Amino acid sequence: MIVVTSSTITGKRIVKTLGMVKGNTVRARHIGKDIMAVFKNIIGGEIEEYTKLLAESRDQSLDRLIAHAEQLGANAIVDVRFSTSYIMANAAEILVYGTAVVVE
């Protein structure tokens, strides 16, 4: 599956547009990770626990996006975008969306 943020794919021609596809996940912070983050906040530096949590969330959302596109018969997704929104105090949604297409 070709996944790009542009509206075209160099060397490929879009022969069919199948429509919008999306994938998302909602993740909550973990109290143990919050405690580690407090210490990092005091001494400074990257909060690896949150970096890992967000990376896993993006990967899961992207996997769901690809699965949705495959269900429609796509072999590529163009105009891919990520969005984040807060659901409640300690939870956030990662949403990825794009346009499923068939290229040759």
C-alpha positions as CSV (number, residue, x, y, z in Angstrom):
1,M,0.0,0.0,0.0
2,I,1.4,3.4,-1.0
3,V,0.6,6.1,1.6
4,V,1.5,9.7,0.8
5,T,0.7,13.2,2.0
6,S,0.7,14.6,-1.5
7,S,-2.2,14.5,-3.9
8,T,-0.2,12.7,-6.6
9,I,2.3,9.8,-6.6
10,T,5.3,10.3,-8.9
11,G,5.4,7.7,-11.6
12,K,1.9,6.5,-10.9
13,R,-1.5,7.5,-12.4
14,I,-4.6,7.6,-10.3
15,V,-7.2,5.6,-12.3
16,K,-10.0,5.5,-9.7
17,T,-10.9,7.4,-6.6
18,L,-12.7,5.3,-4.0
19,G,-13.3,8.0,-1.3
20,M,-12.2,9.1,2.1
21,V,-10.7,6.6,4.5
22,K,-9.8,7.0,8.1
23,G,-8.3,5.3,11.1
24,N,-8.3,6.4,14.7
25,T,-7.5,5.4,18.2
26,V,-8.2,7.0,21.6
27,R,-5.5,6.6,24.2
28,A,-5.5,7.5,27.9
29,R,-2.4,8.3,29.9
30,H,-1.1,5.8,32.5
31,I,-0.6,6.9,36.1
32,G,2.8,5.3,36.2
33,K,3.9,7.2,33.0
34,D,2.5,10.4,34.5
35,I,4.8,10.0,37.6
36,M,7.8,9.5,35.3
37,A,6.8,12.6,33.3
38,V,6.7,14.7,36.5
39,F,10.3,13.8,37.2
40,K,11.3,14.6,33.7
41,N,9.5,17.9,33.9
42,I,11.7,18.8,36.9
43,I,15.0,17.8,35.4
44,G,14.2,18.5,31.8
45,G,14.5,16.4,28.7
46,E,12.3,14.3,26.4
47,I,9.4,12.4,28.1
48,E,10.1,9.1,26.4
49,E,7.0,7.5,27.9
50,Y,4.7,9.9,26.1
51,T,6.7,9.8,22.9
52,K,6.3,6.1,22.8
53,L,2.6,6.3,23.6
54,L,1.9,8.8,20.8
55,A,4.1,6.8,18.3
56,E,2.1,3.6,19.1
57,S,-1.1,5.6,18.7
58,R,-0.1,7.0,15.3
59,D,1.0,3.5,14.1
60,Q,-2.3,1.9,15.2
61,S,-4.3,4.7,13.5
62,L,-2.3,4.3,10.3
63,D,-2.8,0.5,10.3
64,R,-6.6,1.1,10.6
65,L,-6.5,3.6,7.8
66,I,-4.7,1.1,5.5
67,A,-7.2,-1.7,6.5
68,H,-10.1,0.6,5.6
69,A,-8.5,1.4,2.2
70,E,-7.9,-2.3,1.5
71,Q,-11.6,-3.0,2.2
72,L,-12.5,-0.6,-0.6
73,G,-10.0,-2.2,-3.0
74,A,-7.4,0.6,-2.9
75,N,-3.7,0.1,-3.6
76,A,-2.8,3.7,-2.5
77,I,-3.9,6.5,-0.2
78,V,-3.2,10.1,-1.1
79,D,-3.6,13.4,0.8
80,V,-3.0,11.7,4.2
81,R,-3.3,13.9,7.3
82,F,-3.0,13.4,11.0
83,S,-5.2,15.1,13.6
84,T,-5.2,15.1,17.4
85,S,-8.0,16.1,19.7
86,Y,-8.6,15.8,23.4
87,I,-11.5,13.7,24.4
88,M,-11.3,14.3,28.2
89,A,-8.6,15.4,30.7
90,N,-6.4,12.4,30.3
91,A,-7.3,10.9,26.9
92,A,-6.7,12.0,23.3
93,E,-7.7,10.8,19.9
94,I,-5.3,10.3,17.0
95,L,-7.1,10.5,13.7
96,V,-5.5,9.9,10.3
97,Y,-7.5,10.3,7.1
98,G,-6.9,10.5,3.4
99,T,-8.3,9.5,0.0
100,A,-8.3,5.9,-1.1
101,V,-7.3,5.4,-4.8
102,V,-6.3,2.9,-7.3
103,V,-3.1,3.6,-9.1
104,E,-1.2,2.0,-12.0
